[in-house]
Amino acid sequence: MNIALIGSGGREHALCTKILESKLTKNIICIPGNAGTSRIATNIDVNINNFEEIFSLIKIYKIDLVVVGPEEPLVNGLVDYLTKKKIQVFGPNKFASKLEGSKSFMKKICKKYNIPTADFKICKNKRDVIAFLKKNKLPLVVKADGLAAGKGVTICKTKNKVIKISNEIFKGKFKSSKSLVLEEFLKGEEASYFLVVDKNNFKFFGSAQDHKRVGEGDKGPNTGGMGAYSPAPIIDKDIEEKILKKIVKPTLHYLRKNKKPYKGFLYVGLMIINKEPFLIEYNVRMGDPECQVILPRLKTDIVKILKNCVKNKLDKINIKWKKEKSMTIVLCSKGYPGKYKKNQEIINFNEIKLNKKTYIYHAGTKFVNHKLLSIGGRVLNVTAVGSSFSNIRYQILKTLRKINWKGGFFRRDIGWRVIKKNENN
């Protein structure tokens, strides 16, 4: 099969690596891809929101299947556009993608079906914000309604901060929306639960725990993700049953009822409080960096999974997993998630030798005259698999020390909670 993969992050490099392992894969075209995918596939630099150009590439390269990695083209309706052109495409339609594209859409479904989630108010002006502030305790969470590249969520400890952040959103800080969702702050343990979904069925596709805060000890502003580990030990059979019964099934039922059934990867972002799961958010694609820890544990041919999903035959495939654990640490440009320099050379990269259980997934990178340059905030993901999280982290940190990139930084405490628990048991 000729496969086109849309996107340019660490998630897409991980997907590209796994797709390459399949016996069904003939060629992979990455649109636009990154330095990592350029070594194993053909990169073509096209804007992922230029649907006509994407379609013309699909015809030129005789593409059999399109896999959409990031959220933006999904929310903008790429799947609907390609489906009308009779192209096989893996990913949810525009209506279903509102689960991520609009926080208020997701919250209204929660209200309709009593899905456990934080108490909330959809706010369109300052009056709405003041009304919610009067009835609720601090801290509160302010969420931009639309897509905000992982930067639209702020935990506010004071009323002034709530009003300040809300005003910024109302004035158009994020192009995607001028409305917001105000939420009560839930205190518990975060976890990510993944599914692959077709018109009639769904299958488990891994669990992970992500570290969103930029600083060690989970301090500082939110980022797109500083590291993750898989599986998530907090999700036991009992909690899994509750996730499916109380959260996933009502949501998928709503979409089917509206004749817009879900198809693709579904990321269920959770807060676990006293063994009860609460829905924080949906993402309509694999998480990043969660994808980078889940895929190395996958035994089953990913292209078979994608193909069966597109044809609504997920019930015909058995998805198997390795028993090993996995972790990734993200190497970021200094200054991230704020301002950072681009086109910084990563000098030692080509000398790094990896064992079979360690992977480096590229994110914000490109090769220029055989030199590896940074072009994003999150630059590389160093991932390893093994039997214990503490040993895996040790191996990753060893690799990061070898890379020794002066223009970057990373968290050394990824997985601290699970490692501490295991040490105390």
The 8 nearest C-alpha neighbors of each residue, nearest first, counted from 0:
[[1, 24, 25, 23, 63, 2, 26, 64],
 [0, 2, 26, 62, 63, 25, 27, 24],
 [1, 3, 27, 64, 62, 65, 63, 0],
 [4, 2, 28, 65, 27, 29, 66, 64],
 [3, 5, 29, 66, 65, 67, 30, 28],
 [4, 6, 30, 67, 68, 29, 66, 3],
 [7, 5, 68, 30, 32, 11, 69, 31],
 [6, 8, 32, 33, 31, 11, 362, 9],
 [9, 7, 362, 11, 10, 6, 363, 12],
 [8, 10, 362, 12, 361, 11, 360, 13],
 [9, 11, 13, 8, 287, 12, 290, 291],
 [10, 12, 14, 8, 13, 9, 15, 6],
 [11, 13, 15, 9, 14, 10, 36, 360],
 [14, 12, 10, 16, 11, 15, 291, 9],
 [15, 13, 11, 17, 12, 16, 18, 10],
 [14, 16, 12, 18, 13, 17, 11, 19],
 [17, 15, 13, 19, 14, 18, 12, 20],
 [16, 18, 14, 20, 19, 15, 13, 301],
 [19, 17, 15, 20, 21, 16, 14, 302],
 [18, 20, 16, 17, 21, 15, 24, 27],
 [21, 19, 17, 18, 22, 16, 300, 24],
 [22, 20, 23, 19, 24, 18, 300, 302],
 [21, 23, 24, 20, 25, 19, 300, 302],
 [24, 22, 21, 0, 25, 302, 303, 18],
 [25, 23, 0, 21, 22, 26, 19, 1],
 [24, 26, 0, 1, 23, 27, 2, 22],
 [27, 25, 1, 24, 2, 28, 0, 40],
 [28, 26, 2, 40, 3, 1, 41, 29],
 [27, 29, 3, 41, 40, 42, 4, 2],
 [30, 28, 42, 32, 4, 31, 3, 41],
 [31, 29, 5, 43, 32, 6, 42, 45],
 [30, 32, 44, 43, 29, 42, 45, 7],
 [33, 31, 7, 29, 30, 42, 36, 6],
 [34, 32, 7, 36, 35, 365, 364, 37],
 [35, 33, 365, 37, 364, 366, 36, 361],
 [36, 34, 361, 37, 33, 38, 12, 360],
 [35, 37, 38, 39, 33, 40, 12, 34],
 [38, 36, 34, 40, 35, 42, 39, 41],
 [39, 37, 36, 35, 40, 34, 41, 42],
 [38, 40, 36, 37, 41, 35, 16, 19],
 [41, 39, 27, 37, 36, 28, 38, 42],
 [42, 40, 28, 37, 29, 27, 43, 39],
 [41, 43, 29, 32, 37, 31, 28, 30],
 [44, 42, 31, 30, 45, 29, 41, 28],
 [43, 45, 31, 30, 42, 46, 32, 29],
 [44, 46, 31, 43, 30, 47, 52, 53],
 [45, 47, 49, 48, 44, 31, 30, 52],
 [46, 48, 49, 45, 72, 5, 30, 6],
 [49, 47, 46, 72, 50, 75, 71, 77],
 [50, 48, 46, 47, 52, 51, 53, 45],
 [49, 51, 53, 52, 48, 54, 77, 47],
 [52, 50, 54, 53, 49, 55, 56, 48],
 [51, 53, 55, 54, 50, 49, 56, 45],
 [52, 54, 50, 56, 51, 55, 57, 49],
 [53, 55, 57, 51, 52, 56, 50, 58],
 [54, 56, 52, 58, 57, 53, 59, 51],
 [57, 55, 59, 53, 58, 54, 60, 52],
 [58, 56, 54, 62, 55, 60, 59, 61],
 [57, 59, 61, 55, 56, 60, 54, 62],
 [58, 60, 56, 57, 61, 55, 62, 54],
 [59, 61, 57, 62, 58, 56, 1, 28],
 [62, 60, 58, 59, 57, 63, 1, 56],
 [61, 63, 1, 57, 60, 2, 64, 3],
 [64, 62, 1, 0, 2, 61, 87, 65],
 [63, 65, 2, 87, 88, 62, 3, 66],
 [64, 66, 88, 3, 2, 4, 89, 87],
 [67, 65, 4, 89, 88, 3, 5, 68],
 [66, 68, 5, 90, 4, 69, 89, 65],
 [67, 69, 6, 5, 11, 66, 284, 4],
 [70, 68, 6, 71, 67, 284, 72, 73],
 [69, 71, 73, 72, 74, 284, 283, 68],
 [70, 72, 74, 73, 69, 75, 146, 48],
 [73, 71, 75, 77, 74, 48, 70, 76],
 [74, 72, 70, 76, 75, 71, 77, 96],
 [75, 73, 96, 71, 93, 76, 72, 100],
 [74, 76, 72, 73, 77, 71, 93, 48],
 [75, 77, 93, 73, 79, 74, 78, 72],
 [78, 76, 80, 72, 73, 79, 75, 81],
 [77, 79, 81, 92, 80, 76, 82, 88],
 [78, 80, 82, 76, 77, 81, 92, 83],
 [79, 81, 77, 78, 83, 82, 76, 84],
 [82, 80, 84, 78, 86, 83, 79, 77],
 [81, 83, 85, 79, 84, 86, 80, 78],
 [84, 82, 85, 81, 80, 79, 86, 78],
 [83, 85, 81, 82, 86, 80, 54, 79],
 [86, 84, 82, 83, 81, 87, 88, 80],
 [87, 85, 81, 82, 84, 88, 64, 83],
 [88, 86, 64, 65, 85, 63, 82, 309],
 [87, 89, 65, 64, 66, 86, 90, 78],
 [90, 88, 66, 263, 309, 65, 67, 305],
 [89, 91, 263, 262, 67, 88, 78, 92],
 [92, 90, 262, 263, 261, 95, 96, 78],
 [91, 93, 78, 95, 79, 94, 96, 76],
 [92, 94, 76, 96, 74, 95, 73, 75],
 [95, 93, 96, 97, 92, 259, 74, 91],
 [94, 96, 97, 92, 93, 261, 91, 98],
 [97, 95, 93, 98, 74, 94, 99, 283],
 [96, 98, 100, 99, 101, 95, 94, 74],
 [99, 97, 105, 96, 100, 281, 95, 101],
 [100, 98, 282, 97, 281, 101, 96, 283],
 [99, 101, 97, 145, 146, 74, 98, 96],
 [100, 102, 145, 97, 144, 104, 103, 99],
 [101, 103, 144, 105, 104, 106, 99, 145],
 [102, 104, 106, 101, 105, 107, 144, 121],
 [105, 103, 101, 107, 102, 106, 98, 97],
 [106, 104, 98, 102, 108, 103, 107, 109],
 [105, 107, 109, 103, 108, 104, 102, 110],
 [106, 108, 110, 104, 109, 105, 103, 111],
 [109, 107, 111, 105, 106, 110, 112, 104],
 [110, 108, 114, 106, 107, 112, 111, 113],
 [109, 111, 107, 113, 108, 112, 106, 114],
 [110, 112, 108, 109, 113, 107, 114, 106],
 [111, 113, 114, 109, 110, 108, 249, 250],
 [114, 112, 110, 109, 111, 115, 245, 108],
 [113, 115, 109, 112, 246, 245, 116, 110],
 [116, 114, 277, 278, 113, 109, 117, 246],
 [117, 115, 277, 278, 114, 279, 118, 109],
 [116, 118, 183, 182, 119, 185, 115, 184],
 [119, 117, 183, 182, 116, 120, 181, 184],
 [120, 118, 182, 181, 117, 183, 180, 121],
 [119, 121, 181, 180, 122, 182, 131, 118],
 [120, 122, 180, 179, 103, 181, 123, 119],
 [123, 121, 127, 179, 124, 180, 178, 120],
 [122, 124, 178, 127, 179, 121, 125, 177],
 [125, 123, 126, 127, 122, 128, 169, 178],
 [124, 126, 128, 127, 129, 123, 166, 162],
 [127, 125, 129, 128, 124, 130, 122, 123],
 [126, 128, 122, 130, 125, 129, 124, 131],
 [127, 129, 125, 131, 126, 130, 122, 132],
 [130, 128, 132, 126, 131, 127, 133, 125],
 [129, 131, 127, 133, 128, 132, 126, 134],
 [132, 130, 128, 134, 133, 129, 135, 127],
 [131, 133, 129, 135, 130, 134, 128, 158],
 [134, 132, 130, 131, 135, 129, 136, 128],
 [133, 135, 131, 132, 130, 136, 129, 137],
 [136, 134, 132, 133, 131, 137, 183, 139],
 [137, 135, 138, 134, 139, 132, 183, 133],
 [138, 136, 139, 156, 135, 157, 155, 184],
 [137, 139, 156, 155, 184, 136, 154, 157],
 [140, 138, 183, 137, 184, 155, 182, 154],
 [139, 141, 154, 182, 153, 181, 184, 155],
 [140, 142, 181, 153, 152, 180, 154, 182],
 [143, 141, 152, 180, 179, 151, 144, 181],
 [142, 144, 179, 151, 145, 180, 168, 178],
 [143, 145, 179, 102, 101, 178, 176, 142],
 [146, 144, 101, 175, 176, 100, 143, 147],
 [147, 145, 100, 175, 148, 144, 101, 99],
 [146, 148, 151, 150, 149, 173, 145, 143],
 [149, 147, 150, 146, 151, 223, 71, 222],
 [150, 148, 223, 147, 151, 222, 152, 221],
 [149, 151, 147, 148, 152, 222, 221, 223],
 [152, 150, 147, 143, 142, 149, 153, 148],
 [151, 153, 142, 141, 150, 143, 154, 140],
 [154, 152, 141, 140, 155, 142, 151, 221],
 [153, 155, 140, 139, 141, 138, 156, 152],
 [156, 154, 139, 138, 161, 157, 160, 140],
 [155, 157, 138, 137, 139, 154, 160, 158],
 [158, 156, 160, 159, 155, 161, 137, 138],
 [159, 157, 161, 160, 162, 156, 132, 155],
 [160, 158, 162, 157, 161, 163, 155, 164],
 [159, 161, 163, 157, 162, 158, 155, 164],
 [160, 162, 158, 159, 164, 163, 155, 165],
 [161, 163, 165, 159, 160, 164, 166, 158],
 [162, 164, 160, 166, 165, 161, 159, 167],
 [165, 163, 167, 166, 161, 162, 160, 168],
 [166, 164, 162, 168, 167, 163, 161, 169],
 [167, 165, 169, 163, 168, 164, 162, 170],
 [166, 168, 164, 170, 165, 172, 169, 163],
 [169, 167, 172, 171, 165, 170, 166, 177],
 [168, 170, 177, 166, 171, 167, 178, 165],
 [169, 171, 167, 168, 166, 172, 177, 165],
 [170, 172, 168, 173, 177, 169, 174, 167],
 [173, 171, 168, 167, 170, 174, 169, 177],
 [174, 172, 171, 175, 176, 147, 168, 177],
 [175, 173, 176, 171, 172, 177, 147, 145],
 [174, 176, 145, 173, 146, 147, 177, 144],
 [177, 175, 145, 178, 174, 144, 173, 171],
 [176, 178, 169, 171, 168, 170, 179, 123],
 [177, 179, 123, 176, 144, 122, 169, 143],
 [180, 178, 143, 144, 122, 142, 121, 181],
 [179, 181, 121, 142, 120, 122, 144, 141],
 [182, 180, 141, 120, 119, 140, 142, 121],
 [183, 181, 119, 140, 118, 139, 117, 184],
 [182, 184, 139, 118, 117, 140, 185, 119],
 [185, 183, 139, 140, 138, 182, 186, 117],
 [184, 186, 183, 187, 117, 270, 272, 277],
 [187, 185, 184, 272, 188, 270, 271, 189],
 [186, 188, 272, 271, 270, 185, 189, 273],
 [187, 189, 271, 270, 190, 272, 186, 233],
 [190, 188, 270, 269, 271, 187, 208, 191],
 [191, 189, 208, 269, 207, 268, 270, 231],
 [190, 192, 268, 207, 206, 267, 208, 269],
 [191, 193, 206, 267, 266, 205, 268, 190],
 [194, 192, 266, 204, 205, 265, 206, 267],
 [195, 193, 204, 203, 265, 202, 264, 196],
 [194, 196, 264, 202, 263, 201, 204, 265],
 [195, 197, 201, 262, 263, 200, 194, 264],
 [198, 196, 262, 311, 308, 200, 199, 201],
 [197, 199, 260, 311, 262, 261, 200, 196],
 [200, 198, 197, 311, 201, 196, 260, 313],
 [201, 199, 197, 196, 198, 313, 314, 202],
 [200, 202, 196, 195, 197, 194, 203, 313],
 [201, 203, 195, 194, 204, 196, 200, 313],
 [202, 204, 194, 205, 193, 195, 201, 318],
 [205, 203, 194, 193, 195, 202, 206, 192],
 [206, 204, 193, 203, 293, 192, 230, 207],
 [205, 207, 192, 230, 231, 191, 193, 229],
 [208, 206, 229, 231, 230, 191, 228, 289],
 [207, 209, 190, 227, 228, 231, 191, 229],
 [208, 210, 227, 226, 211, 224, 207, 289],
 [211, 209, 226, 225, 224, 212, 227, 208],
 [210, 212, 224, 222, 221, 225, 209, 223],
 [213, 211, 221, 217, 220, 218, 219, 214],
 [212, 214, 219, 220, 222, 221, 225, 211],
 [215, 213, 218, 219, 217, 212, 216, 410],
 [214, 216, 217, 410, 218, 412, 213, 411],
 [215, 217, 218, 214, 412, 415, 212, 413],
 [218, 216, 212, 215, 214, 219, 213, 210],
 [219, 217, 214, 216, 212, 215, 213, 220],
 [218, 220, 214, 213, 212, 221, 217, 215],
 [221, 219, 212, 213, 222, 218, 336, 214],
 [220, 222, 212, 211, 213, 219, 150, 223],
 [223, 221, 224, 211, 212, 336, 213, 149],
 [222, 224, 149, 211, 221, 225, 287, 148],
 [223, 225, 211, 222, 210, 226, 288, 209],
 [226, 224, 329, 210, 211, 328, 213, 410],
 [227, 225, 328, 327, 329, 210, 224, 209],
 [228, 226, 209, 208, 327, 326, 289, 210],
 [227, 229, 326, 207, 208, 325, 292, 327],
 [230, 228, 207, 325, 231, 324, 292, 206],
 [229, 231, 206, 207, 232, 228, 324, 205],
 [230, 232, 207, 229, 206, 233, 208, 234],
 [233, 231, 234, 230, 235, 417, 229, 207],
 [232, 234, 231, 235, 190, 271, 188, 238],
 [235, 233, 232, 238, 231, 239, 236, 190],
 [234, 236, 238, 237, 233, 239, 232, 231],
 [237, 235, 239, 238, 240, 234, 241, 233],
 [236, 238, 240, 239, 235, 241, 234, 274],
 [239, 237, 241, 235, 240, 236, 234, 242],
 [240, 238, 236, 242, 241, 237, 235, 234],
 [239, 241, 243, 237, 238, 242, 244, 236],
 [240, 242, 238, 244, 239, 243, 245, 237],
 [243, 241, 239, 246, 240, 245, 244, 238],
 [242, 244, 247, 240, 241, 246, 248, 245],
 [243, 245, 241, 248, 242, 246, 240, 247],
 [246, 244, 241, 242, 114, 243, 247, 249],
 [245, 247, 242, 114, 243, 244, 248, 249],
 [248, 246, 243, 250, 249, 251, 242, 244],
 [247, 249, 251, 250, 244, 243, 246, 252],
 [250, 248, 252, 251, 247, 246, 253, 112],
 [251, 249, 253, 247, 252, 248, 246, 254],
 [250, 252, 254, 248, 253, 249, 255, 247],
 [251, 253, 249, 255, 250, 254, 248, 256],
 [254, 252, 256, 250, 251, 255, 249, 257],
 [255, 253, 260, 257, 251, 259, 256, 252],
 [254, 256, 260, 258, 252, 257, 259, 253],
 [257, 255, 253, 258, 254, 252, 259, 260],
 [256, 258, 254, 255, 259, 253, 260, 252],
 [259, 257, 255, 256, 260, 254, 253, 261],
 [260, 258, 254, 257, 255, 95, 261, 94],
 [261, 259, 255, 254, 198, 258, 262, 251],
 [260, 262, 91, 95, 198, 197, 196, 259],
 [263, 261, 197, 91, 196, 90, 198, 260],
 [264, 262, 90, 196, 91, 195, 89, 265],
 [263, 265, 195, 284, 194, 285, 283, 196],
 [266, 264, 283, 194, 284, 193, 195, 282],
 [265, 267, 193, 282, 281, 192, 285, 283],
 [266, 268, 281, 192, 191, 193, 269, 265],
 [269, 267, 191, 280, 279, 281, 278, 266],
 [270, 268, 278, 190, 279, 277, 189, 191],
 [269, 271, 189, 277, 188, 187, 276, 272],
 [270, 272, 276, 188, 275, 187, 274, 189],
 [271, 273, 187, 275, 274, 270, 276, 188],
 [274, 272, 275, 271, 187, 276, 188, 270],
 [273, 275, 272, 271, 238, 276, 237, 233],
 [274, 276, 272, 271, 273, 277, 238, 241],
 [277, 275, 271, 270, 269, 242, 272, 274],
 [278, 276, 116, 115, 270, 269, 271, 279],
 [277, 279, 269, 116, 280, 268, 115, 270],
 [280, 278, 269, 268, 277, 116, 270, 281],
 [281, 279, 268, 278, 267, 282, 269, 99],
 [280, 282, 267, 99, 266, 268, 98, 283],
 [281, 283, 266, 99, 284, 265, 280, 267],
 [282, 284, 265, 96, 99, 266, 264, 281],
 [285, 283, 264, 282, 265, 266, 286, 68],
 [286, 284, 290, 264, 266, 287, 265, 283],
 [287, 285, 289, 290, 288, 284, 266, 10],
 [288, 286, 289, 10, 290, 285, 9, 224],
 [287, 289, 291, 290, 286, 224, 226, 227],
 [290, 288, 286, 287, 291, 292, 227, 207],
 [289, 291, 293, 286, 292, 288, 10, 287],
 [290, 292, 289, 288, 13, 293, 294, 10],
 [293, 291, 325, 289, 290, 326, 294, 229],
 [292, 294, 290, 296, 295, 291, 205, 289],
 [293, 295, 297, 296, 292, 290, 291, 13],
 [296, 294, 297, 293, 292, 291, 384, 325],
 [297, 295, 321, 294, 293, 320, 298, 323],
 [298, 296, 320, 294, 295, 299, 321, 319],
 [299, 297, 320, 319, 321, 296, 300, 318],
 [298, 300, 319, 318, 297, 301, 320, 304],
 [299, 301, 303, 302, 21, 298, 304, 20],
 [302, 300, 304, 303, 299, 305, 18, 17],
 [301, 303, 305, 304, 300, 306, 18, 21],
 [304, 302, 306, 301, 300, 305, 307, 23],
 [303, 305, 301, 307, 302, 306, 308, 300],
 [306, 304, 302, 308, 303, 307, 301, 309],
 [307, 305, 303, 309, 308, 304, 302, 310],
 [308, 306, 312, 310, 313, 304, 309, 305],
 [307, 309, 311, 305, 313, 197, 310, 306],
 [308, 310, 306, 311, 307, 89, 305, 88],
 [309, 311, 307, 308, 312, 306, 313, 197],
 [312, 310, 308, 197, 309, 198, 313, 307],
 [311, 313, 307, 314, 310, 315, 308, 197],
 [314, 312, 308, 307, 315, 316, 311, 200],
 [313, 315, 312, 316, 200, 317, 201, 311],
 [314, 316, 313, 312, 317, 307, 311, 304],
 [317, 315, 313, 314, 318, 304, 307, 312],
 [316, 318, 319, 315, 314, 299, 313, 202],
 [319, 317, 299, 316, 320, 298, 202, 304],
 [320, 318, 298, 299, 317, 297, 321, 296],
 [321, 319, 297, 298, 296, 322, 318, 299],
 [322, 320, 296, 323, 298, 297, 319, 324],
 [321, 323, 320, 324, 296, 386, 385, 230],
 [324, 322, 385, 386, 321, 384, 325, 296],
 [325, 323, 385, 384, 386, 229, 230, 322],
 [324, 326, 384, 229, 292, 228, 383, 385],
 [327, 325, 228, 382, 292, 227, 383, 229],
 [326, 328, 382, 226, 381, 227, 380, 292],
 [329, 327, 226, 381, 380, 225, 330, 382],
 [328, 330, 380, 225, 226, 379, 331, 409],
 [329, 331, 409, 379, 378, 408, 380, 377],
 [332, 330, 377, 407, 378, 408, 376, 329],
 [331, 333, 407, 376, 335, 406, 339, 334],
 [334, 332, 407, 335, 406, 408, 339, 331],
 [333, 335, 339, 337, 338, 332, 336, 340],
 [336, 334, 337, 376, 333, 332, 339, 338],
 [335, 337, 222, 334, 376, 338, 213, 220],
 [338, 336, 335, 334, 339, 376, 333, 220],
 [339, 337, 334, 335, 336, 340, 333, 376],
 [338, 340, 334, 335, 333, 332, 337, 341],
 [339, 341, 342, 343, 338, 332, 333, 334],
 [340, 342, 374, 343, 373, 339, 375, 372],
 [343, 341, 372, 373, 374, 344, 340, 364],
 [342, 344, 373, 372, 341, 345, 406, 340],
 [343, 345, 372, 346, 371, 342, 373, 370],
 [346, 344, 371, 404, 348, 347, 372, 343],
 [345, 347, 344, 348, 404, 371, 370, 349],
 [348, 346, 402, 350, 349, 345, 351, 403],
 [347, 349, 350, 351, 346, 402, 345, 371],
 [348, 350, 351, 347, 346, 352, 371, 370],
 [351, 349, 348, 347, 352, 402, 401, 346],
 [352, 350, 349, 348, 353, 402, 347, 401],
 [353, 351, 350, 354, 349, 398, 348, 401],
 [354, 352, 357, 351, 355, 358, 356, 398],
 [353, 355, 356, 357, 352, 358, 383, 394],
 [356, 354, 357, 353, 358, 383, 384, 352],
 [355, 357, 384, 354, 383, 358, 385, 353],
 [358, 356, 383, 354, 382, 355, 353, 384],
 [359, 357, 382, 381, 383, 360, 356, 353],
 [358, 360, 381, 380, 382, 361, 379, 357],
 [361, 359, 380, 9, 12, 379, 13, 358],
 [360, 362, 379, 35, 9, 364, 380, 12],
 [361, 363, 8, 9, 378, 379, 364, 377],
 [364, 362, 375, 378, 374, 373, 377, 8],
 [365, 363, 373, 374, 34, 372, 362, 33],
 [364, 366, 34, 372, 33, 371, 367, 373],
 [365, 367, 371, 370, 369, 34, 372, 368],
 [366, 368, 370, 369, 365, 371, 372, 34],
 [369, 367, 370, 366, 371, 365, 372, 344],
 [370, 368, 367, 366, 371, 365, 372, 349],
 [371, 369, 367, 366, 368, 372, 344, 346],
 [370, 372, 366, 345, 344, 365, 367, 369],
 [373, 371, 344, 342, 343, 365, 364, 345],
 [372, 374, 364, 342, 343, 341, 363, 375],
 [373, 375, 341, 363, 364, 342, 372, 365],
 [376, 374, 363, 377, 378, 373, 341, 364],
 [377, 375, 332, 335, 331, 378, 336, 363],
 [376, 378, 331, 375, 363, 362, 330, 379],
 [377, 379, 363, 362, 331, 330, 375, 364],
 [380, 378, 361, 330, 362, 360, 329, 377],
 [381, 379, 329, 360, 359, 328, 330, 327],
 [380, 382, 359, 327, 328, 358, 395, 360],
 [383, 381, 327, 358, 326, 357, 359, 380],
 [382, 384, 357, 356, 325, 326, 391, 358],
 [385, 383, 325, 356, 324, 391, 323, 326],
 [386, 384, 323, 324, 391, 387, 325, 383],
 [385, 387, 323, 324, 388, 384, 390, 391],
 [388, 386, 390, 389, 385, 391, 324, 323],
 [387, 389, 391, 390, 392, 418, 324, 386],
 [388, 390, 392, 391, 387, 418, 393, 414],
 [391, 389, 393, 392, 387, 388, 394, 385],
 [392, 390, 388, 394, 393, 389, 385, 383],
 [391, 393, 395, 389, 394, 390, 388, 396],
 [392, 394, 390, 396, 391, 395, 397, 389],
 [395, 393, 397, 391, 392, 396, 390, 398],
 [396, 394, 392, 398, 397, 393, 381, 399],
 [395, 397, 399, 393, 398, 394, 392, 400],
 [396, 398, 394, 400, 395, 399, 393, 401],
 [399, 397, 401, 395, 396, 400, 402, 394],
 [400, 398, 396, 402, 401, 397, 403, 395],
 [399, 401, 403, 397, 398, 402, 396, 404],
 [402, 400, 398, 403, 399, 397, 351, 347],
 [401, 403, 399, 400, 347, 404, 348, 398],
 [404, 402, 400, 401, 399, 405, 347, 345],
 [405, 403, 406, 407, 402, 345, 346, 347],
 [404, 406, 407, 403, 408, 345, 333, 346],
 [407, 405, 404, 333, 332, 343, 408, 345],
 [406, 408, 332, 333, 331, 405, 404, 330],
 [407, 409, 331, 330, 333, 332, 410, 406],
 [410, 408, 330, 329, 331, 411, 328, 407],
 [409, 411, 412, 215, 413, 214, 225, 328],
 [410, 412, 413, 409, 215, 396, 328, 392],
 [411, 413, 415, 410, 215, 414, 216, 392],
 [414, 412, 415, 411, 226, 410, 227, 328],
 [413, 415, 417, 416, 418, 412, 228, 227],
 [416, 414, 418, 412, 413, 417, 419, 216],
 [415, 417, 419, 418, 414, 420, 413, 421],
 [416, 418, 420, 419, 414, 415, 421, 232],
 [419, 417, 421, 415, 420, 416, 414, 389],
 [418, 420, 422, 416, 417, 421, 415, 423],
 [421, 419, 417, 423, 418, 422, 416, 424],
 [422, 420, 418, 424, 423, 419, 417, 416],
 [421, 423, 419, 420, 424, 418, 417, 389],
 [422, 424, 420, 421, 419, 418, 417, 416],
 [423, 421, 422, 420, 419, 418, 417, 416]]
